[in-house]
Amino acid sequence: MGSSRRDLSWALGAAFILACAGVLVTALRLPGFVLALLLLLGFATLRTRMGADPEVAALRASLGIARDDIADVLAEFDELLHGLTPEAVADRTLHFPALADPSTTNPVIQDFHLRAAAAQRFVARIDAHCASHDLDRGKLEKLIAIADERALALAASWKDARRAARELGSA
């Protein structure tokens, strides 16, 4: 069932429930009011439990996966910059010192630093978008396409920056 048909069904159901509630209140007064309240609460509960569109839920999950791909690369970079494990310290000081230097002149590493900063802002925006429930299928598909593109570009830039930093570190 399409989104517009589902919305129409819910609207017709709500109109029917309101009409029944009105008849109950008119015919039975106070007991009718109590029954109408129960009827409205039941409908509201049903609406919240069954109102979620499975396609939108799947698209939200896909967006979450793309967001996690970006966050994984950012976490690796953060581990390189701030990690306390022996491997992180060795990477930061011996293997990839140029990658940890924000004032490096290497264009490949500078590109990664810019992409990483943009990715952090993008992840924050994705989180804000996912917190709102007004995203429809079209908006989610656009966000997924952008997030996938950015995740691939960031991962490639991370790989290239590590290679460039290793070459600078061994030179």
JOSUL-V139201 format. One record per residue. N is the residue number from 0. PHI is phi in whole degrees, -180 to 180 (* if undefined). OMEGA is omega in radians with two decimals (* if undefined). Layout:
N_PHI_OMEGA, N_PHI_OMEGA
This chain:
0_*_-3.14, 1_-71_-3.11, 2_-63_-3.12, 3_-69_3.10, 4_-68_3.13, 5_-64_3.11, 6_-62_3.10, 7_-63_3.12, 8_-62_3.13, 9_-65_3.14, 10_-65_3.10, 11_-65_3.10, 12_-63_3.13, 13_-64_3.12, 14_-63_3.12, 15_-64_3.14, 16_-64_3.11, 17_-64_3.11, 18_-65_3.11, 19_-63_3.12, 20_-62_3.11, 21_-62_3.12, 22_-64_3.14, 23_-62_-3.12, 24_-66_-3.12, 25_-67_-3.05, 26_-81_-3.00, 27_-111_3.13, 28_58_-3.06, 29_-63_3.08, 30_-62_3.09, 31_-66_3.09, 32_-63_3.13, 33_-64_3.11, 34_-64_3.12, 35_-64_3.09, 36_-61_3.11, 37_-62_3.12, 38_-63_3.12, 39_-66_3.09, 40_-64_3.10, 41_-63_3.12, 42_-65_3.14, 43_-64_3.11, 44_-64_3.12, 45_-62_-3.13, 46_-63_-3.11, 47_-72_-3.12, 48_-77_-3.05, 49_-108_-3.05, 50_-78_-3.08, 51_-71_3.11, 52_-80_-3.10, 53_-63_3.12, 54_-68_3.10, 55_-66_3.10, 56_-63_3.12, 57_-67_3.10, 58_-66_3.07, 59_-63_3.10, 60_-65_3.09, 61_-63_3.09, 62_-64_3.08, 63_-63_3.12, 64_-67_3.11, 65_-63_3.09, 66_-62_3.13, 67_-66_3.08, 68_-62_3.11, 69_-66_-3.12, 70_-64_3.12, 71_-64_3.12, 72_-65_3.11, 73_-64_3.11, 74_-68_3.08, 75_-63_3.11, 76_-65_3.11, 77_-64_3.09, 78_-63_3.09, 79_-63_-3.09, 80_-74_-2.96, 81_-125_-3.07, 82_-66_-3.13, 83_-107_3.11, 84_-72_3.12, 85_-58_3.13, 86_-66_-3.14, 87_-67_3.12, 88_-65_3.11, 89_-64_3.11, 90_-62_-3.09, 91_-67_-3.03, 92_-101_-3.04, 93_-107_-2.98, 94_-88_-3.05, 95_-131_-3.09, 96_-64_-3.13, 97_-69_3.14, 98_-71_3.12, 99_-86_-3.10, 100_-94_-3.11, 101_-71_-3.13, 102_-103_3.14, 103_-67_3.14, 104_-101_3.13, 105_-71_-3.06, 106_-65_3.14, 107_-68_-3.14, 108_-71_3.08, 109_-61_3.12, 110_-60_3.12, 111_-64_3.13, 112_-59_3.10, 113_-65_3.12, 114_-65_3.14, 115_-66_3.11, 116_-63_3.11, 117_-65_-3.14, 118_-66_3.09, 119_-63_3.10, 120_-67_-3.13, 121_-65_3.11, 122_-62_3.10, 123_-63_3.12, 124_-69_3.10, 125_-62_3.12, 126_-60_3.12, 127_-66_3.11, 128_-65_-3.12, 129_-69_3.11, 130_-70_3.10, 131_-84_-3.09, 132_-104_-3.12, 133_-101_3.11, 134_-81_3.08, 135_-98_-3.07, 136_-60_-3.11, 137_-64_3.12, 138_-63_3.14, 139_-64_3.12, 140_-64_3.09, 141_-64_3.13, 142_-62_3.13, 143_-64_3.13, 144_-61_3.13, 145_-66_-3.11, 146_-65_3.10, 147_-63_3.13, 148_-61_-3.14, 149_-67_3.13, 150_-64_3.11, 151_-66_3.14, 152_-65_3.13, 153_-67_3.13, 154_-64_3.11, 155_-67_3.13, 156_-66_3.08, 157_-61_3.13, 158_-63_3.14, 159_-65_-3.13, 160_-67_3.09, 161_-64_3.12, 162_-65_3.13, 163_-65_3.14, 164_-68_3.10, 165_-65_3.12, 166_-65_3.12, 167_-70_-3.12, 168_-70_-3.12, 169_-89_-3.12, 170_-79_*
